[in-house]
Amino acid sequence: MLHHEGMESGLFASWTFWALLAAGFAALTAIFGKVGVAGVDSDVATLIRTVVILISLSFILLLLGKLHDPGPLSTKTWVFLILSGLATGASWLCYFRALKLGPASLVAPVDKLSVVLVALFGVLFLGEHLGPKQWIGVVLVGAGAILLALPN
């Protein structure tokens, strides 16, 4: 079993490190997905991707010694994890359908309108606060996604 306790210090404890890594993997997801979805129904492609994620994540958790009973979970935790899973599945189905129909260089940025929606939902539903610089960034992300989606 790999030791994972020390991973929570230094660079590994930085949310920006993990967010940038996520962005890099999301970019690869779009490129690999666009090529992969070319020869198969987009919904079947989503299922294959999901099975790969399930198996690989299970293997990683096993290696890190994290594959165990999580203990008692509240009803609220279950409801929101299930809702998150359903939203993820719906997002993936829509994303792969969009990749099947359009260029990855346009689909992925439009998909990132989720950044704008997360900012709005975070403020409205989670009581988060964004300063003027962050709001300018949200507007710029939204404007960029819209500009990319407009026909030439």
C-alpha positions in Angstrom: 0.0 0.0 0.0 1.3 3.5 -0.8 1.7 6.0 1.9 -0.6 9.0 1.2 -0.5 11.1 4.4 2.5 13.2 3.2 0.8 14.2 0.0 -1.2 16.9 1.8 1.8 19.2 2.3 3.6 21.7 0.1 2.5 21.8 -3.5 0.1 18.9 -3.1 -1.9 20.9 -0.5 -2.4 23.8 -3.0 -5.9 24.0 -4.5 -4.4 25.9 -7.5 -2.1 23.0 -8.2 -4.9 20.5 -8.3 -7.2 22.9 -10.3 -4.5 23.4 -12.9 -3.9 19.6 -13.1 -7.7 19.2 -13.5 -7.7 21.7 -16.3 -4.9 19.9 -18.1 -6.7 16.5 -17.8 -10.0 18.2 -18.9 -8.2 19.4 -22.0 -6.9 15.9 -22.7 -10.4 14.6 -22.1 -11.7 16.8 -24.9 -9.0 15.8 -27.3 -9.0 12.1 -26.6 -12.8 12.1 -26.4 -13.2 13.8 -29.8 -11.0 11.1 -31.4 -12.6 8.3 -29.5 -16.2 9.2 -30.1 -15.7 9.3 -33.9 -16.3 5.6 -34.3 -19.1 5.0 -31.8 -22.4 6.3 -30.5 -21.7 9.1 -28.1 -23.8 7.6 -25.3 -21.9 4.3 -25.6 -18.6 6.2 -25.5 -19.8 7.9 -22.3 -20.5 4.4 -20.8 -17.0 3.1 -21.8 -15.4 6.3 -20.3 -17.4 5.8 -17.1 -16.4 2.2 -16.7 -12.8 3.1 -17.2 -13.1 5.9 -14.5 -14.8 3.5 -12.1 -12.1 0.8 -12.5 -9.1 3.2 -12.5 -10.4 5.2 -9.5 -11.1 1.9 -7.6 -7.5 0.8 -8.3 -6.0 4.1 -7.1 -8.1 4.1 -3.9 -7.0 0.5 -3.3 -3.3 1.4 -3.8 -3.6 4.4 -1.4 -5.4 2.3 1.2 -8.5 4.4 0.9 -10.9 1.7 -0.3 -12.8 1.1 2.9 -16.2 1.6 4.5 -16.7 5.4 4.8 -18.6 4.9 8.0 -22.0 6.4 8.6 -23.1 9.0 6.1 -25.9 11.5 6.7 -29.0 11.5 4.5 -27.9 15.0 3.3 -24.5 13.6 2.2 -26.1 10.7 0.3 -28.7 13.0 -1.4 -26.1 15.5 -2.6 -23.5 12.9 -3.7 -26.3 11.1 -5.7 -27.4 14.4 -7.2 -23.8 15.3 -8.0 -23.4 11.9 -9.7 -26.5 12.3 -11.7 -25.4 15.8 -12.8 -22.0 14.5 -13.8 -23.6 11.7 -15.8 -25.9 14.1 -17.6 -23.0 16.5 -18.2 -20.8 13.7 -19.7 -23.7 12.5 -22.0 -24.2 16.1 -23.3 -20.5 16.7 -23.6 -19.8 13.6 -25.6 -22.8 14.3 -27.8 -21.5 17.8 -28.4 -18.0 16.4 -29.2 -19.6 14.0 -31.7 -21.3 17.0 -33.4 -18.8 19.8 -33.1 -15.1 20.7 -33.0 -13.4 20.0 -29.7 -11.8 23.5 -29.9 -15.3 25.0 -29.6 -17.1 22.4 -27.5 -14.7 22.5 -24.6 -14.7 26.3 -24.2 -18.5 26.5 -24.3 -18.6 23.7 -21.8 -16.5 25.9 -19.5 -19.5 28.3 -19.2 -19.9 26.0 -16.2 -17.3 28.3 -14.6 -19.7 31.2 -14.8 -22.6 29.1 -13.5 -20.5 27.7 -10.6 -19.6 31.3 -9.6 -23.2 32.4 -9.8 -24.5 29.3 -8.0 -21.8 29.6 -5.3 -22.8 33.1 -4.5 -26.6 32.5 -4.7 -26.8 29.1 -3.0 -23.6 28.7 -0.9 -23.2 32.3 0.3 -19.7 32.6 -1.3 -18.3 36.1 -1.9 -16.5 37.2 -5.1 -14.7 40.5 -5.2 -14.6 42.9 -8.2 -11.6 41.2 -9.8 -13.3 37.8 -9.6 -16.5 39.1 -11.1 -14.5 40.7 -14.0 -12.9 37.2 -14.5 -16.3 35.5 -14.5 -17.6 38.0 -17.1 -14.5 37.5 -19.2 -14.8 33.7 -19.1 -18.4 34.0 -20.1 -17.7 36.5 -22.9 -14.9 34.3 -24.2 -17.1 31.2 -24.3 -19.8 33.2 -26.1 -17.3 34.6 -28.7 -16.0 31.2 -29.4 -19.5 29.8 -30.0 -20.4 32.6 -32.5 -20.2 31.7 -36.1 -17.3 33.3 -38.1 
